[in-house]
Amino acid sequence: MEAPAPARGPRNLAAPLAAWLRTLGFTATEYGTTVAAHWVGAGGEHFQFDYAWAGGPTPAATCRLRVLYTGQHLFDTCFTAQKIRRLKEARLLLLGNVRYANARLLALSAPV
């Protein structure tokens, strides 16, 4: 009788995540297993998205989103260190964030 396959942890999503963020207008930079991305909204708000993956016997991946509004000196946290296993989860976190969604809607409706 065969032993059950070990549970698979999250894989490194840095490359596909960075590519997807670029389609949304983010400037994304990959550093192997991490991604640093930023986007500036029409109102001057600066969104920063970070992703990190750690391999090994118990792999883990986390992402977070922060925003710096015009005139502020510290970033506000939109969501912190959320564990993700699939690209879909990162998409849902980002697109479901109210602050980012409002800024994106404003940017899309702004005159060019």
FIDRENKOL-138970 format. One record per atom (N, C-alpha, C, O, CB): z, y, x; atom name; residue number from 1. Coordinates in Angstrom, 2 decimals, padded with zeros to 5 digits. Glycine has a CB too. Layout:
BEGIN
(r (Z, Y, X), "CA", NUM)
...
//
This chain:
BEGIN
(r (000.00, -001.18, 000.84), "N", 1)
(r (000.00, 000.00, 000.00), "CA", 1)
(r (000.00, 001.24, 000.89), "C", 1)
(r (000.78, 001.35, 001.84), "O", 1)
(r (001.22, 000.00, -000.96), "CB", 1)
(r (-000.86, 002.14, 000.57), "N", 2)
(r (-000.98, 003.37, 001.37), "CA", 2)
(r (000.11, 004.36, 001.01), "C", 2)
(r (000.56, 004.46, -000.14), "O", 2)
(r (-002.36, 004.01, 001.18), "CB", 2)
(r (000.52, 005.10, 002.03), "N", 3)
(r (001.50, 006.17, 001.79), "CA", 3)
(r (000.79, 007.33, 001.11), "C", 3)
(r (-000.39, 007.57, 001.38), "O", 3)
(r (002.17, 006.63, 003.13), "CB", 3)
(r (001.48, 008.06, 000.25), "N", 4)
(r (000.83, 009.21, -000.39), "CA", 4)
(r (000.48, 010.27, 000.65), "C", 4)
(r (001.15, 010.42, 001.67), "O", 4)
(r (001.76, 009.82, -001.47), "CB", 4)
(r (-000.58, 010.97, 000.37), "N", 5)
(r (-001.02, 012.03, 001.28), "CA", 5)
(r (000.03, 013.13, 001.31), "C", 5)
(r (000.63, 013.46, 000.28), "O", 5)
(r (-002.41, 012.61, 000.85), "CB", 5)
(r (000.27, 013.70, 002.49), "N", 6)
(r (001.25, 014.77, 002.56), "CA", 6)
(r (000.79, 015.98, 001.75), "C", 6)
(r (-000.40, 016.25, 001.62), "O", 6)
(r (001.50, 015.18, 004.03), "CB", 6)
(r (001.75, 016.70, 001.23), "N", 7)
(r (001.43, 017.90, 000.46), "CA", 7)
(r (000.75, 018.91, 001.37), "C", 7)
(r (001.20, 019.18, 002.48), "O", 7)
(r (002.70, 018.52, -000.18), "CB", 7)
(r (-000.33, 019.46, 000.88), "N", 8)
(r (-001.07, 020.45, 001.68), "CA", 8)
(r (-000.56, 021.83, 001.36), "C", 8)
(r (-000.39, 022.20, 000.19), "O", 8)
(r (-002.59, 020.36, 001.42), "CB", 8)
(r (-000.31, 022.58, 002.39), "N", 9)
(r (000.12, 023.96, 002.21), "CA", 9)
(r (-001.09, 024.87, 002.07), "C", 9)
(r (-002.22, 024.39, 002.05), "O", 9)
(r (001.01, 024.42, 003.37), "CB", 9)
(r (-000.86, 026.13, 001.98), "N", 10)
(r (-001.97, 027.07, 001.87), "CA", 10)
(r (-002.81, 027.09, 003.14), "C", 10)
(r (-002.29, 026.91, 004.24), "O", 10)
(r (-001.46, 028.48, 001.56), "CB", 10)
(r (-004.09, 027.30, 002.98), "N", 11)
(r (-004.96, 027.42, 004.16), "CA", 11)
(r (-005.07, 028.89, 004.54), "C", 11)
(r (-004.67, 029.78, 003.78), "O", 11)
(r (-006.38, 026.80, 003.88), "CB", 11)
(r (-005.62, 029.14, 005.70), "N", 12)
(r (-005.80, 030.51, 006.16), "CA", 12)
(r (-006.90, 031.19, 005.34), "C", 12)
(r (-008.07, 030.79, 005.43), "O", 12)
(r (-006.15, 030.54, 007.68), "CB", 12)
(r (-006.55, 032.18, 004.57), "N", 13)
(r (-007.50, 032.89, 003.70), "CA", 13)
(r (-007.94, 034.22, 004.29), "C", 13)
(r (-008.55, 035.03, 003.59), "O", 13)
(r (-006.88, 033.12, 002.34), "CB", 13)
(r (-007.66, 034.46, 005.57), "N", 14)
(r (-007.93, 035.77, 006.16), "CA", 14)
(r (-009.40, 036.18, 006.02), "C", 14)
(r (-009.68, 037.29, 005.57), "O", 14)
(r (-007.55, 035.76, 007.63), "CB", 14)
(r (-010.33, 035.32, 006.38), "N", 15)
(r (-011.75, 035.70, 006.34), "CA", 15)
(r (-012.25, 035.93, 004.92), "C", 15)
(r (-012.84, 036.98, 004.66), "O", 15)
(r (-012.60, 034.61, 007.01), "CB", 15)
(r (-012.05, 034.99, 003.97), "N", 16)
(r (-012.55, 035.27, 002.62), "CA", 16)
(r (-011.82, 036.42, 001.93), "C", 16)
(r (-012.42, 037.15, 001.15), "O", 16)
(r (-012.42, 034.03, 001.77), "CB", 16)
(r (-010.54, 036.59, 002.22), "N", 17)
(r (-009.79, 037.68, 001.62), "CA", 17)
(r (-010.30, 039.03, 002.14), "C", 17)
(r (-010.48, 039.96, 001.36), "O", 17)
(r (-008.29, 037.53, 001.92), "CB", 17)
(r (-010.52, 039.13, 003.44), "N", 18)
(r (-011.04, 040.38, 004.01), "CA", 18)
(r (-012.43, 040.70, 003.44), "C", 18)
(r (-012.72, 041.85, 003.13), "O", 18)
(r (-011.11, 040.27, 005.55), "CB", 18)
(r (-013.27, 039.68, 003.30), "N", 19)
(r (-014.61, 039.89, 002.74), "CA", 19)
(r (-014.52, 040.39, 001.30), "C", 19)
(r (-015.25, 041.30, 000.92), "O", 19)
(r (-015.44, 038.59, 002.80), "CB", 19)
(r (-013.63, 039.80, 000.51), "N", 20)
(r (-013.47, 040.24, -000.88), "CA", 20)
(r (-012.92, 041.66, -000.96), "C", 20)
(r (-013.38, 042.45, -001.78), "O", 20)
(r (-012.54, 039.28, -001.63), "CB", 20)
(r (-011.95, 041.98, -000.11), "N", 21)
(r (-011.40, 043.35, -000.11), "CA", 21)
(r (-012.47, 044.37, 000.23), "C", 21)
(r (-012.48, 045.47, -000.32), "O", 21)
(r (-010.24, 043.46, 000.89), "CB", 21)
(r (-013.37, 044.02, 001.13), "N", 22)
(r (-014.46, 044.95, 001.49), "CA", 22)
(r (-015.37, 045.21, 000.30), "C", 22)
(r (-015.90, 046.32, 000.16), "O", 22)
(r (-015.29, 044.38, 002.66), "CB", 22)
(r (-015.57, 044.22, -000.57), "N", 23)
(r (-016.41, 044.44, -001.76), "CA", 23)
(r (-015.75, 045.42, -002.73), "C", 23)
(r (-016.43, 046.02, -003.56), "O", 23)
(r (-016.69, 043.12, -002.47), "CB", 23)
(r (-014.42, 045.58, -002.62), "N", 24)
(r (-013.70, 046.54, -003.47), "CA", 24)
(r (-013.62, 047.92, -002.84), "C", 24)
(r (-013.07, 048.85, -003.43), "O", 24)
(r (-012.30, 046.03, -003.76), "CB", 24)
(r (-014.17, 048.07, -001.63), "N", 25)
(r (-014.15, 049.37, -000.97), "CA", 25)
(r (-013.05, 049.52, 000.07), "C", 25)
(r (-012.92, 050.58, 000.67), "O", 25)
(r (-014.01, 050.43, -001.98), "CB", 25)
(r (-012.26, 048.48, 000.28), "N", 26)
(r (-011.23, 048.53, 001.32), "CA", 26)
(r (-011.87, 048.48, 002.70), "C", 26)
(r (-012.92, 047.87, 002.87), "O", 26)
(r (-010.22, 047.38, 001.14), "CB", 26)
(r (-011.23, 049.10, 003.66), "N", 27)
(r (-011.57, 048.91, 005.06), "CA", 27)
(r (-010.62, 047.81, 005.53), "C", 27)
(r (-009.42, 048.04, 005.65), "O", 27)
(r (-011.43, 050.25, 005.92), "CB", 27)
(r (-011.16, 046.64, 005.80), "N", 28)
(r (-010.34, 045.48, 006.14), "CA", 28)
(r (-010.62, 045.01, 007.55), "C", 28)
(r (-011.78, 044.92, 007.97), "O", 28)
(r (-010.58, 044.34, 005.14), "CB", 28)
(r (-009.56, 044.71, 008.28), "N", 29)
(r (-009.67, 044.22, 009.65), "CA", 29)
(r (-008.93, 042.89, 009.73), "C", 29)
(r (-007.78, 042.78, 009.32), "O", 29)
(r (-009.09, 045.24, 010.67), "CB", 29)
(r (-009.61, 041.88, 010.28), "N", 30)
(r (-009.01, 040.56, 010.46), "CA", 30)
(r (-008.50, 040.43, 011.89), "C", 30)
(r (-009.15, 040.85, 012.84), "O", 30)
(r (-010.04, 039.44, 010.14), "CB", 30)
(r (-007.33, 039.84, 012.00), "N", 31)
(r (-006.75, 039.54, 013.31), "CA", 31)
(r (-006.40, 038.07, 013.34), "C", 31)
(r (-005.22, 037.72, 013.43), "O", 31)
(r (-005.50, 040.43, 013.61), "CB", 31)
(r (-007.38, 037.20, 013.26), "N", 32)
(r (-007.13, 035.76, 013.27), "CA", 32)
(r (-006.54, 035.28, 011.95), "C", 32)
(r (-007.27, 034.92, 011.03), "O", 32)
(r (-006.20, 035.39, 014.40), "CB", 32)
(r (-005.21, 035.28, 011.87), "N", 33)
(r (-004.54, 034.79, 010.66), "CA", 33)
(r (-003.93, 035.91, 009.82), "C", 33)
(r (-003.19, 035.65, 008.88), "O", 33)
(r (-003.45, 033.80, 011.04), "CB", 33)
(r (-004.24, 037.15, 010.15), "N", 34)
(r (-003.73, 038.27, 009.38), "CA", 34)
(r (-004.87, 039.20, 008.98), "C", 34)
(r (-005.93, 039.22, 009.60), "O", 34)
(r (-002.66, 039.05, 010.19), "CB", 34)
(r (-004.63, 039.97, 007.93), "N", 35)
(r (-005.59, 040.98, 007.47), "CA", 35)
(r (-004.81, 042.26, 007.21), "C", 35)
(r (-003.75, 042.23, 006.58), "O", 35)
(r (-006.36, 040.50, 006.17), "CB", 35)
(r (-005.33, 043.35, 007.69), "N", 36)
(r (-004.80, 044.68, 007.38), "CA", 36)
(r (-005.93, 045.46, 006.72), "C", 36)
(r (-007.02, 045.59, 007.29), "O", 36)
(r (-004.26, 045.43, 008.69), "CB", 36)
(r (-005.69, 045.96, 005.53), "N", 37)
(r (-006.74, 046.66, 004.78), "CA", 37)
(r (-006.17, 047.91, 004.13), "C", 37)
(r (-004.99, 047.96, 003.77), "O", 37)
(r (-007.36, 045.74, 003.71), "CB", 37)
(r (-007.02, 048.92, 003.99), "N", 38)
(r (-006.58, 050.13, 003.32), "CA", 38)
(r (-007.72, 050.72, 002.50), "C", 38)
(r (-008.90, 050.49, 002.77), "O", 38)
(r (-006.07, 051.17, 004.33), "CB", 38)
(r (-007.33, 051.47, 001.49), "N", 39)
(r (-008.27, 052.11, 000.58), "CA", 39)
(r (-007.66, 053.42, 000.13), "C", 39)
(r (-006.47, 053.49, -000.17), "O", 39)
(r (-008.60, 051.19, -000.64), "CB", 39)
(r (-008.48, 054.47, 000.07), "N", 40)
(r (-008.01, 055.78, -000.37), "CA", 40)
(r (-008.64, 056.08, -001.72), "C", 40)
(r (-009.86, 056.08, -001.87), "O", 40)
(r (-008.35, 056.89, 000.68), "CB", 40)
(r (-007.79, 056.34, -002.71), "N", 41)
(r (-008.25, 056.62, -004.06), "CA", 41)
(r (-008.74, 058.05, -004.21), "C", 41)
(r (-008.61, 058.86, -003.30), "O", 41)
(r (-007.15, 056.35, -005.06), "CB", 41)
(r (-009.29, 058.35, -005.38), "N", 42)
(r (-009.85, 059.68, -005.66), "CA", 42)
(r (-008.77, 060.76, -005.65), "C", 42)
(r (-009.07, 061.92, -005.37), "O", 42)
(r (-010.55, 059.68, -007.01), "CB", 42)
(r (-007.53, 060.40, -005.94), "N", 43)
(r (-006.42, 061.35, -005.94), "CA", 43)
(r (-005.75, 061.50, -004.58), "C", 43)
(r (-004.74, 062.19, -004.46), "O", 43)
(r (-005.39, 060.94, -006.96), "CB", 43)
(r (-006.30, 060.85, -003.57), "N", 44)
(r (-005.75, 060.93, -002.23), "CA", 44)
(r (-004.69, 059.88, -001.92), "C", 44)
(r (-004.14, 059.86, -000.82), "O", 44)
(r (-005.17, 062.27, -002.02), "CB", 44)
(r (-004.38, 059.01, -002.89), "N", 45)
(r (-003.40, 057.98, -002.64), "CA", 45)
(r (-003.97, 056.94, -001.67), "C", 45)
(r (-005.13, 056.55, -001.77), "O", 45)
(r (-002.96, 057.32, -003.97), "CB", 45)
(r (-003.14, 056.50, -000.76), "N", 46)
(r (-003.56, 055.58, 000.30), "CA", 46)
(r (-002.91, 054.22, 000.05), "C", 46)
(r (-001.69, 054.08, 000.16), "O", 46)
(r (-003.17, 056.14, 001.72), "CB", 46)
(r (-003.72, 053.22, -000.30), "N", 47)
(r (-003.23, 051.87, -000.54), "CA", 47)
(r (-003.38, 051.03, 000.71), "C", 47)
(r (-004.42, 051.07, 001.37), "O", 47)
(r (-003.97, 051.21, -001.73), "CB", 47)
(r (-002.35, 050.28, 001.04), "N", 48)
(r (-002.38, 049.41, 002.23), "CA", 48)
(r (-002.05, 047.99, 001.80), "C", 48)
(r (-000.99, 047.74, 001.22), "O", 48)
(r (-001.37, 049.91, 003.32), "CB", 48)
(r (-002.95, 047.06, 002.08), "N", 49)
(r (-002.80, 045.65, 001.73), "CA", 49)
(r (-002.67, 044.86, 003.03), "C", 49)
(r (-003.48, 045.02, 003.94), "O", 49)
(r (-004.00, 045.13, 000.87), "CB", 49)
(r (-001.65, 044.01, 003.12), "N", 50)
(r (-001.43, 043.18, 004.31), "CA", 50)
(r (-001.34, 041.72, 003.90), "C", 50)
(r (-000.76, 041.39, 002.87), "O", 50)
(r (-000.13, 043.62, 005.07), "CB", 50)
(r (-001.93, 040.84, 004.72), "N", 51)
(r (-001.89, 039.40, 004.50), "CA", 51)
(r (-001.54, 038.73, 005.82), "C", 51)
(r (-002.02, 039.13, 006.88), "O", 51)
(r (-003.26, 038.88, 003.95), "CB", 51)
(r (-000.69, 037.71, 005.74), "N", 52)
(r (-000.33, 036.95, 006.95), "CA", 52)
(r (-000.22, 035.48, 006.59), "C", 52)
(r (000.33, 035.12, 005.56), "O", 52)
(r (001.00, 037.47, 007.56), "CB", 52)
(r (-000.76, 034.63, 007.47), "N", 53)
(r (-000.71, 033.18, 007.29), "CA", 53)
(r (-000.05, 032.59, 008.51), "C", 53)
(r (-000.36, 032.97, 009.64), "O", 53)
(r (-002.12, 032.58, 007.06), "CB", 53)
(r (000.85, 031.65, 008.30), "N", 54)
(r (001.51, 030.95, 009.40), "CA", 54)
(r (001.27, 029.46, 009.21), "C", 54)
(r (001.65, 028.90, 008.18), "O", 54)
(r (003.04, 031.27, 009.46), "CB", 54)
(r (000.63, 028.83, 010.18), "N", 55)
(r (000.35, 027.40, 010.10), "CA", 55)
(r (001.54, 026.59, 010.58), "C", 55)
(r (002.64, 027.10, 010.71), "O", 55)
(r (-000.90, 027.05, 010.92), "CB", 55)
(r (001.30, 025.33, 010.83), "N", 56)
(r (002.36, 024.46, 011.32), "CA", 56)
(r (002.71, 023.40, 010.30), "C", 56)
(r (001.95, 023.18, 009.36), "O", 56)
(r (003.59, 025.26, 011.68), "CB", 56)
(r (003.85, 022.74, 010.47), "N", 57)
(r (004.22, 021.67, 009.56), "CA", 57)
(r (004.46, 022.15, 008.13), "C", 57)
(r (004.25, 021.40, 007.18), "O", 57)
(r (005.46, 020.98, 010.07), "CB", 57)
(r (004.88, 023.39, 007.97), "N", 58)
(r (005.07, 023.96, 006.63), "CA", 58)
(r (004.34, 025.30, 006.56), "C", 58)
(r (004.96, 026.35, 006.67), "O", 58)
(r (006.60, 024.13, 006.29), "CB", 58)
(r (003.02, 025.25, 006.37), "N", 59)
(r (002.26, 026.51, 006.35), "CA", 59)
(r (002.66, 027.39, 005.17), "C", 59)
(r (003.05, 026.91, 004.11), "O", 59)
(r (000.76, 026.21, 006.29), "CB", 59)
(r (002.54, 028.68, 005.40), "N", 60)
(r (002.86, 029.66, 004.36), "CA", 60)
(r (001.96, 030.87, 004.51), "C", 60)
(r (001.54, 031.22, 005.61), "O", 60)
(r (004.35, 030.07, 004.43), "CB", 60)
(r (001.67, 031.51, 003.39), "N", 61)
(r (000.85, 032.73, 003.40), "CA", 61)
(r (001.49, 033.74, 002.46), "C", 61)
(r (001.93, 033.40, 001.36), "O", 61)
(r (-000.62, 032.43, 002.97), "CB", 61)
(r (001.54, 034.99, 002.91), "N", 62)
(r (002.11, 036.06, 002.09), "CA", 62)
(r (001.20, 037.27, 002.12), "C", 62)
(r (000.43, 037.48, 003.07), "O", 62)
(r (003.52, 036.43, 002.57), "CB", 62)
(r (001.30, 038.08, 001.07), "N", 63)
(r (000.57, 039.35, 001.05), "CA", 63)
(r (001.47, 040.39, 000.39), "C", 63)
(r (002.39, 040.07, -000.35), "O", 63)
(r (-000.79, 039.21, 000.29), "CB", 63)
(r (001.16, 041.66, 000.69), "N", 64)
(r (001.91, 042.75, 000.08), "CA", 64)
(r (000.99, 043.95, -000.08), "C", 64)
(r (-000.04, 044.06, 000.59), "O", 64)
(r (003.16, 043.13, 000.94), "CB", 64)
(r (001.36, 044.84, -001.00), "N", 65)
(r (000.60, 046.05, -001.26), "CA", 65)
(r (001.57, 047.22, -001.31), "C", 65)
(r (002.60, 047.17, -001.98), "O", 65)
(r (-000.22, 045.93, -002.58), "CB", 65)
(r (001.21, 048.28, -000.59), "N", 66)
(r (002.01, 049.51, -000.59), "CA", 66)
(r (001.08, 050.68, -000.85), "C", 66)
(r (-000.12, 050.60, -000.62), "O", 66)
(r (002.78, 049.68, 000.76), "CB", 66)
(r (001.66, 051.79, -001.32), "N", 67)
(r (000.87, 052.99, -001.60), "CA", 67)
(r (001.60, 054.21, -001.06), "C", 67)
(r (002.82, 054.32, -001.18), "O", 67)
(r (000.59, 053.13, -003.12), "CB", 67)
(r (000.83, 055.11, -000.48), "N", 68)
(r (001.36, 056.39, 000.00), "CA", 68)
(r (000.66, 057.49, -000.80), "C", 68)
(r (-000.55, 057.69, -000.67), "O", 68)
(r (001.13, 056.58, 001.55), "CB", 68)
(r (001.43, 058.18, -001.64), "N", 69)
(r (000.86, 059.25, -002.46), "CA", 69)
(r (000.79, 060.54, -001.65), "C", 69)
(r (001.57, 060.73, -000.71), "O", 69)
(r (001.69, 059.46, -003.75), "CB", 69)
(r (-000.13, 061.40, -002.00), "N", 70)
(r (-000.30, 062.68, -001.33), "CA", 70)
(r (001.02, 063.44, -001.36), "C", 70)
(r (001.65, 063.57, -002.41), "O", 70)
(r (-001.43, 063.51, -001.99), "CB", 70)
(r (001.41, 063.95, -000.20), "N", 71)
(r (002.64, 064.73, -000.11), "CA", 71)
(r (003.88, 063.90, 000.19), "C", 71)
(r (004.94, 064.46, 000.48), "O", 71)
(r (002.85, 065.47, -001.36), "CB", 71)
(r (003.77, 062.59, 000.13), "N", 72)
(r (004.92, 061.73, 000.45), "CA", 72)
(r (004.87, 061.34, 001.92), "C", 72)
(r (003.81, 061.37, 002.55), "O", 72)
(r (004.94, 060.47, -000.44), "CB", 72)
(r (006.03, 060.96, 002.46), "N", 73)
(r (006.09, 060.56, 003.87), "CA", 73)
(r (006.36, 059.08, 004.04), "C", 73)
(r (006.22, 058.55, 005.14), "O", 73)
(r (007.16, 061.35, 004.58), "CB", 73)
(r (006.76, 058.42, 002.95), "N", 74)
(r (007.04, 056.99, 003.00), "CA", 74)
(r (006.22, 056.26, 001.96), "C", 74)
(r (005.95, 056.78, 000.88), "O", 74)
(r (008.54, 056.72, 002.78), "CB", 74)
(r (005.82, 055.04, 002.30), "N", 75)
(r (005.07, 054.21, 001.37), "CA", 75)
(r (005.98, 053.74, 000.23), "C", 75)
(r (007.15, 053.43, 000.46), "O", 75)
(r (004.44, 053.02, 002.09), "CB", 75)
(r (005.44, 053.67, -000.98), "N", 76)
(r (006.09, 053.02, -002.11), "CA", 76)
(r (005.57, 051.58, -002.15), "C", 76)
(r (004.41, 051.34, -001.85), "O", 76)
(r (005.82, 053.78, -003.48), "CB", 76)
(r (006.43, 050.66, -002.50), "N", 77)
(r (006.03, 049.25, -002.56), "CA", 77)
(r (005.47, 048.92, -003.93), "C", 77)
(r (006.12, 049.15, -004.95), "O", 77)
(r (007.23, 048.34, -002.23), "CB", 77)
(r (004.28, 048.37, -003.95), "N", 78)
(r (003.69, 047.88, -005.20), "CA", 78)
(r (004.10, 046.43, -005.42), "C", 78)
(r (004.54, 046.08, -006.52), "O", 78)
(r (002.13, 048.02, -005.17), "CB", 78)
(r (003.96, 045.59, -004.41), "N", 79)
(r (004.55, 044.26, -004.40), "CA", 79)
(r (004.77, 043.85, -002.95), "C", 79)
(r (004.00, 044.22, -002.06), "O", 79)
(r (003.64, 043.22, -005.15), "CB", 79)
(r (005.83, 043.07, -002.72), "N", 80)
(r (006.19, 042.70, -001.36), "CA", 80)
(r (006.12, 041.21, -001.15), "C", 80)
(r (006.48, 040.43, -002.04), "O", 80)
(r (007.58, 043.20, -001.03), "CB", 80)
(r (005.67, 040.80, -000.01), "N", 81)
(r (005.70, 039.42, 000.49), "CA", 81)
(r (005.58, 038.36, -000.60), "C", 81)
(r (006.45, 037.50, -000.74), "O", 81)
(r (006.97, 039.20, 001.24), "CB", 81)
(r (004.52, 038.43, -001.36), "N", 82)
(r (004.27, 037.42, -002.40), "CA", 82)
(r (003.61, 036.21, -001.75), "C", 82)
(r (002.60, 036.35, -001.06), "O", 82)
(r (003.38, 038.00, -003.54), "CB", 82)
(r (004.18, 035.03, -001.97), "N", 83)
(r (003.58, 033.82, -001.42), "CA", 83)
(r (002.35, 033.46, -002.23), "C", 83)
(r (002.38, 033.43, -003.46), "O", 83)
(r (004.60, 032.64, -001.41), "CB", 83)
(r (001.27, 033.18, -001.52), "N", 84)
(r (000.02, 032.80, -002.18), "CA", 84)
(r (-000.52, 031.53, -001.54), "C", 84)
(r (-000.28, 031.27, -000.36), "O", 84)
(r (-001.02, 033.94, -002.09), "CB", 84)
(r (-001.24, 030.76, -002.33), "N", 85)
(r (-001.85, 029.52, -001.84), "CA", 85)
(r (-003.37, 029.57, -001.96), "C", 85)
(r (-004.08, 028.87, -001.24), "O", 85)
(r (-001.30, 028.32, -002.62), "CB", 85)
(r (-003.87, 030.41, -002.88), "N", 86)
(r (-005.31, 030.46, -003.11), "CA", 86)
(r (-005.77, 031.91, -003.18), "C", 86)
(r (-004.98, 032.82, -003.43), "O", 86)
(r (-005.68, 029.71, -004.41), "CB", 86)
(r (-007.05, 032.11, -002.95), "N", 87)
(r (-007.64, 033.45, -003.02), "CA", 87)
(r (-007.47, 034.03, -004.42), "C", 87)
(r (-007.28, 035.24, -004.57), "O", 87)
(r (-009.13, 033.41, -002.63), "CB", 87)
(r (-007.55, 033.20, -005.44), "N", 88)
(r (-007.40, 033.65, -006.82), "CA", 88)
(r (-006.05, 034.33, -007.03), "C", 88)
(r (-005.96, 035.33, -007.75), "O", 88)
(r (-007.55, 032.47, -007.80), "CB", 88)
(r (-005.00, 033.81, -006.41), "N", 89)
(r (-003.68, 034.40, -006.56), "CA", 89)
(r (-003.62, 035.80, -005.95), "C", 89)
(r (-002.99, 036.70, -006.52), "O", 89)
(r (-002.62, 033.51, -005.92), "CB", 89)
(r (-004.27, 035.99, -004.80), "N", 90)
(r (-004.31, 037.32, -004.18), "CA", 90)
(r (-005.08, 038.29, -005.06), "C", 90)
(r (-004.69, 039.45, -005.22), "O", 90)
(r (-004.95, 037.24, -002.77), "CB", 90)
(r (-006.17, 037.83, -005.63), "N", 91)
(r (-006.97, 038.67, -006.53), "CA", 91)
(r (-006.15, 039.11, -007.75), "C", 91)
(r (-006.17, 040.28, -008.13), "O", 91)
(r (-008.23, 037.91, -006.99), "CB", 91)
(r (-005.45, 038.15, -008.34), "N", 92)
(r (-004.63, 038.48, -009.52), "CA", 92)
(r (-003.52, 039.47, -009.18), "C", 92)
(r (-003.25, 040.38, -009.96), "O", 92)
(r (-004.02, 037.20, -010.10), "CB", 92)
(r (-002.90, 039.31, -008.03), "N", 93)
(r (-001.84, 040.23, -007.63), "CA", 93)
(r (-002.38, 041.65, -007.47), "C", 93)
(r (-001.79, 042.61, -007.97), "O", 93)
(r (-001.19, 039.77, -006.33), "CB", 93)
(r (-003.50, 041.78, -006.76), "N", 94)
(r (-004.05, 043.11, -006.50), "CA", 94)
(r (-004.62, 043.74, -007.77), "C", 94)
(r (-004.27, 044.86, -008.11), "O", 94)
(r (-005.14, 043.03, -005.43), "CB", 94)
(r (-005.49, 043.01, -008.46), "N", 95)
(r (-006.13, 043.59, -009.64), "CA", 95)
(r (-005.17, 043.77, -010.81), "C", 95)
(r (-005.43, 044.58, -011.70), "O", 95)
(r (-007.29, 042.72, -010.07), "CB", 95)
(r (-004.07, 043.03, -010.81), "N", 96)
(r (-003.09, 043.15, -011.87), "CA", 96)
(r (-002.04, 044.22, -011.61), "C", 96)
(r (-001.20, 044.49, -012.47), "O", 96)
(r (-002.42, 041.85, -012.08), "CB", 96)
(r (-002.08, 044.84, -010.44), "N", 97)
(r (-001.11, 045.87, -010.13), "CA", 97)
(r (-001.49, 047.17, -010.84), "C", 97)
(r (-002.60, 047.67, -010.68), "O", 97)
(r (-001.01, 046.10, -008.60), "CB", 97)
(r (-000.58, 047.71, -011.63), "N", 98)
(r (-000.87, 048.87, -012.47), "CA", 98)
(r (-001.22, 050.10, -011.62), "C", 98)
(r (-002.16, 050.83, -011.96), "O", 98)
(r (000.34, 049.19, -013.37), "CB", 98)
(r (-000.50, 050.33, -010.55), "N", 99)
(r (-000.78, 051.52, -009.73), "CA", 99)
(r (-002.18, 051.46, -009.13), "C", 99)
(r (-002.92, 052.44, -009.16), "O", 99)
(r (000.26, 051.66, -008.60), "CB", 99)
(r (-002.54, 050.29, -008.60), "N", 100)
(r (-003.87, 050.14, -008.01), "CA", 100)
(r (-004.94, 050.21, -009.11), "C", 100)
(r (-005.98, 050.85, -008.93), "O", 100)
(r (-003.98, 048.80, -007.24), "CB", 100)
(r (-004.69, 049.56, -010.24), "N", 101)
(r (-005.67, 049.56, -011.34), "CA", 101)
(r (-005.94, 050.98, -011.83), "C", 101)
(r (-007.09, 051.34, -012.08), "O", 101)
(r (-005.18, 048.68, -012.50), "CB", 101)
(r (-004.89, 051.79, -011.97), "N", 102)
(r (-005.07, 053.17, -012.43), "CA", 102)
(r (-005.85, 054.00, -011.41), "C", 102)
(r (-006.72, 054.78, -011.79), "O", 102)
(r (-003.71, 053.82, -012.69), "CB", 102)
(r (-005.54, 053.83, -010.13), "N", 103)
(r (-006.26, 054.58, -009.08), "CA", 103)
(r (-007.72, 054.15, -009.02), "C", 103)
(r (-008.60, 054.98, -008.83), "O", 103)
(r (-005.58, 054.37, -007.71), "CB", 103)
(r (-007.97, 052.86, -009.18), "N", 104)
(r (-009.35, 052.35, -009.14), "CA", 104)
(r (-010.14, 052.87, -010.34), "C", 104)
(r (-011.30, 053.24, -010.19), "O", 104)
(r (-009.35, 050.80, -009.14), "CB", 104)
(r (-009.52, 052.90, -011.51), "N", 105)
(r (-010.18, 053.40, -012.71), "CA", 105)
(r (-010.52, 054.89, -012.53), "C", 105)
(r (-011.61, 055.33, -012.90), "O", 105)
(r (-009.29, 053.19, -013.97), "CB", 105)
(r (-009.59, 055.64, -011.99), "N", 106)
(r (-009.82, 057.06, -011.73), "CA", 106)
(r (-010.97, 057.26, -010.73), "C", 106)
(r (-011.81, 058.14, -010.90), "O", 106)
(r (-008.54, 057.72, -011.22), "CB", 106)
(r (-010.99, 056.43, -009.69), "N", 107)
(r (-012.04, 056.53, -008.67), "CA", 107)
(r (-013.42, 056.18, -009.25), "C", 107)
(r (-014.42, 056.80, -008.90), "O", 107)
(r (-011.71, 055.60, -007.47), "CB", 107)
(r (-013.46, 055.19, -010.14), "N", 108)
(r (-014.74, 054.79, -010.73), "CA", 108)
(r (-015.27, 055.82, -011.72), "C", 108)
(r (-016.48, 055.93, -011.92), "O", 108)
(r (-014.59, 053.46, -011.42), "CB", 108)
(r (-014.35, 056.59, -012.34), "N", 109)
(r (-014.78, 057.58, -013.32), "CA", 109)
(r (-014.95, 058.98, -012.71), "C", 109)
(r (-015.40, 059.90, -013.39), "O", 109)
(r (-013.77, 057.65, -014.46), "CB", 109)
(r (-014.60, 059.14, -011.43), "N", 110)
(r (-014.73, 060.44, -010.78), "CA", 110)
(r (-016.20, 060.77, -010.55), "C", 110)
(r (-016.98, 059.88, -010.19), "O", 110)
(r (-013.96, 060.46, -009.43), "CB", 110)
(r (-016.58, 062.03, -010.76), "N", 111)
(r (-017.99, 062.41, -010.50), "CA", 111)
(r (-018.31, 062.30, -009.02), "C", 111)
(r (-017.47, 062.56, -008.16), "O", 111)
(r (-018.27, 063.85, -011.00), "CB", 111)
(r (-019.54, 061.91, -008.75), "N", 112)
(r (-019.96, 061.74, -007.35), "CA", 112)
(r (-020.52, 063.00, -006.79), "C", 112)
(r (-020.92, 063.03, -005.63), "O", 112)
(r (-021.00, 060.64, -007.23), "CB", 112)
//
